[in-house]
Amino acid sequence: MEKGKGVMGSGRRWAVDFTDNSTTPSTRDIADPPGFSRASQDQDDSTLSRQKKDAEANWKSQKAWEVAQAPFKNLMMMGFMMWMAGSTVHLFSIGITFSALWQPISALQGVGKVFEPYKDSKVDLLGPKLLFIALNLGGLALGVWKLNTLGLLPTHASDWVSSLPPALVQFFFLNSPSVFLKPLLTIEI
């Protein structure tokens, strides 16, 4: 059958036979042009693959820094929400405050999982991880500060009254005109 002619009787209306039955030499039998060698093409391929790996490592590093800076946006939003909640103790302010505490704690527990997709031998993740941890610790400090402004942290002596020893009450009387005070009676309450 001639090249490019349709196959008759196969049940298909149009069909083309692409088999090459010619006797011409293949492209491998033709000599390379001057200045071209297949070895240089292989070197270009390895250079290209190295450039791809470098570009991928650069992309991973850039994304790791973006992920590390993400808690800053959350920190600003949470600070605004806590400011809007006010300084009185009610359900909304307590919910916002405990959310501000829970988010950094859970983020700090999952630092390894957050940066797992960006692990590479060419990417240094120490800087982004430290920034991520520092921003989450800042968020945790913001939540603790809000707890303190709400009066929910035991920071005054009156918060620990139940654990203080009982007070001693002493009664004094005047013994002489020179005004010497002597305890007359001591009572524990």
Secondary structure as a PSIPRED ss2 file (coil, helix, strand):
# PSIPRED VFORMAT (PSIPRED V4.0)

   1 M C   1.000  0.000  0.000
   2 E C   1.000  0.000  0.000
   3 K C   1.000  0.000  0.000
   4 G C   1.000  0.000  0.000
   5 K C   1.000  0.000  0.000
   6 G E   0.000  0.000  1.000
   7 V C   1.000  0.000  0.000
   8 M C   1.000  0.000  0.000
   9 G C   1.000  0.000  0.000
  10 S C   1.000  0.000  0.000
  11 G C   1.000  0.000  0.000
  12 R C   1.000  0.000  0.000
  13 R C   1.000  0.000  0.000
  14 W C   1.000  0.000  0.000
  15 A C   1.000  0.000  0.000
  16 V E   0.000  0.000  1.000
  17 D C   1.000  0.000  0.000
  18 F C   1.000  0.000  0.000
  19 T C   1.000  0.000  0.000
  20 D C   1.000  0.000  0.000
  21 N C   1.000  0.000  0.000
  22 S C   1.000  0.000  0.000
  23 T C   1.000  0.000  0.000
  24 T C   1.000  0.000  0.000
  25 P C   1.000  0.000  0.000
  26 S C   1.000  0.000  0.000
  27 T H   0.000  1.000  0.000
  28 R H   0.000  1.000  0.000
  29 D H   0.000  1.000  0.000
  30 I C   1.000  0.000  0.000
  31 A C   1.000  0.000  0.000
  32 D C   1.000  0.000  0.000
  33 P C   1.000  0.000  0.000
  34 P C   1.000  0.000  0.000
  35 G C   1.000  0.000  0.000
  36 F C   1.000  0.000  0.000
  37 S C   1.000  0.000  0.000
  38 R H   0.000  1.000  0.000
  39 A H   0.000  1.000  0.000
  40 S H   0.000  1.000  0.000
  41 Q H   0.000  1.000  0.000
  42 D H   0.000  1.000  0.000
  43 Q H   0.000  1.000  0.000
  44 D H   0.000  1.000  0.000
  45 D H   0.000  1.000  0.000
  46 S H   0.000  1.000  0.000
  47 T H   0.000  1.000  0.000
  48 L H   0.000  1.000  0.000
  49 S H   0.000  1.000  0.000
  50 R H   0.000  1.000  0.000
  51 Q H   0.000  1.000  0.000
  52 K H   0.000  1.000  0.000
  53 K H   0.000  1.000  0.000
  54 D H   0.000  1.000  0.000
  55 A H   0.000  1.000  0.000
  56 E H   0.000  1.000  0.000
  57 A H   0.000  1.000  0.000
  58 N H   0.000  1.000  0.000
  59 W H   0.000  1.000  0.000
  60 K H   0.000  1.000  0.000
  61 S H   0.000  1.000  0.000
  62 Q H   0.000  1.000  0.000
  63 K H   0.000  1.000  0.000
  64 A H   0.000  1.000  0.000
  65 W H   0.000  1.000  0.000
  66 E H   0.000  1.000  0.000
  67 V H   0.000  1.000  0.000
  68 A H   0.000  1.000  0.000
  69 Q H   0.000  1.000  0.000
  70 A H   0.000  1.000  0.000
  71 P H   0.000  1.000  0.000
  72 F H   0.000  1.000  0.000
  73 K H   0.000  1.000  0.000
  74 N H   0.000  1.000  0.000
  75 L H   0.000  1.000  0.000
  76 M H   0.000  1.000  0.000
  77 M H   0.000  1.000  0.000
  78 M H   0.000  1.000  0.000
  79 G H   0.000  1.000  0.000
  80 F H   0.000  1.000  0.000
  81 M H   0.000  1.000  0.000
  82 M H   0.000  1.000  0.000
  83 W H   0.000  1.000  0.000
  84 M H   0.000  1.000  0.000
  85 A H   0.000  1.000  0.000
  86 G C   1.000  0.000  0.000
  87 S C   1.000  0.000  0.000
  88 T C   1.000  0.000  0.000
  89 V C   1.000  0.000  0.000
  90 H C   1.000  0.000  0.000
  91 L H   0.000  1.000  0.000
  92 F H   0.000  1.000  0.000
  93 S H   0.000  1.000  0.000
  94 I H   0.000  1.000  0.000
  95 G H   0.000  1.000  0.000
  96 I H   0.000  1.000  0.000
  97 T H   0.000  1.000  0.000
  98 F H   0.000  1.000  0.000
  99 S H   0.000  1.000  0.000
 100 A H   0.000  1.000  0.000
 101 L H   0.000  1.000  0.000
 102 W H   0.000  1.000  0.000
 103 Q H   0.000  1.000  0.000
 104 P H   0.000  1.000  0.000
 105 I H   0.000  1.000  0.000
 106 S H   0.000  1.000  0.000
 107 A H   0.000  1.000  0.000
 108 L H   0.000  1.000  0.000
 109 Q H   0.000  1.000  0.000
 110 G C   1.000  0.000  0.000
 111 V H   0.000  1.000  0.000
 112 G H   0.000  1.000  0.000
 113 K H   0.000  1.000  0.000
 114 V H   0.000  1.000  0.000
 115 F C   1.000  0.000  0.000
 116 E H   0.000  1.000  0.000
 117 P H   0.000  1.000  0.000
 118 Y H   0.000  1.000  0.000
 119 K C   1.000  0.000  0.000
 120 D C   1.000  0.000  0.000
 121 S C   1.000  0.000  0.000
 122 K C   1.000  0.000  0.000
 123 V C   1.000  0.000  0.000
 124 D C   1.000  0.000  0.000
 125 L C   1.000  0.000  0.000
 126 L H   0.000  1.000  0.000
 127 G H   0.000  1.000  0.000
 128 P H   0.000  1.000  0.000
 129 K H   0.000  1.000  0.000
 130 L H   0.000  1.000  0.000
 131 L H   0.000  1.000  0.000
 132 F H   0.000  1.000  0.000
 133 I H   0.000  1.000  0.000
 134 A H   0.000  1.000  0.000
 135 L H   0.000  1.000  0.000
 136 N H   0.000  1.000  0.000
 137 L H   0.000  1.000  0.000
 138 G H   0.000  1.000  0.000
 139 G H   0.000  1.000  0.000
 140 L H   0.000  1.000  0.000
 141 A H   0.000  1.000  0.000
 142 L H   0.000  1.000  0.000
 143 G H   0.000  1.000  0.000
 144 V H   0.000  1.000  0.000
 145 W H   0.000  1.000  0.000
 146 K H   0.000  1.000  0.000
 147 L H   0.000  1.000  0.000
 148 N H   0.000  1.000  0.000
 149 T H   0.000  1.000  0.000
 150 L C   1.000  0.000  0.000
 151 G C   1.000  0.000  0.000
 152 L C   1.000  0.000  0.000
 153 L C   1.000  0.000  0.000
 154 P C   1.000  0.000  0.000
 155 T C   1.000  0.000  0.000
 156 H C   1.000  0.000  0.000
 157 A H   0.000  1.000  0.000
 158 S H   0.000  1.000  0.000
 159 D H   0.000  1.000  0.000
 160 W H   0.000  1.000  0.000
 161 V H   0.000  1.000  0.000
 162 S H   0.000  1.000  0.000
 163 S H   0.000  1.000  0.000
 164 L C   1.000  0.000  0.000
 165 P C   1.000  0.000  0.000
 166 P C   1.000  0.000  0.000
 167 A C   1.000  0.000  0.000
 168 L E   0.000  0.000  1.000
 169 V E   0.000  0.000  1.000
 170 Q E   0.000  0.000  1.000
 171 F E   0.000  0.000  1.000
 172 F E   0.000  0.000  1.000
 173 F E   0.000  0.000  1.000
 174 L E   0.000  0.000  1.000
 175 N C   1.000  0.000  0.000
 176 S C   1.000  0.000  0.000
 177 P C   1.000  0.000  0.000
 178 S C   1.000  0.000  0.000
 179 V C   1.000  0.000  0.000
 180 F C   1.000  0.000  0.000
 181 L E   0.000  0.000  1.000
 182 K E   0.000  0.000  1.000
 183 P E   0.000  0.000  1.000
 184 L E   0.000  0.000  1.000
 185 L E   0.000  0.000  1.000
 186 T E   0.000  0.000  1.000
 187 I E   0.000  0.000  1.000
 188 E E   0.000  0.000  1.000
 189 I C   1.000  0.000  0.000
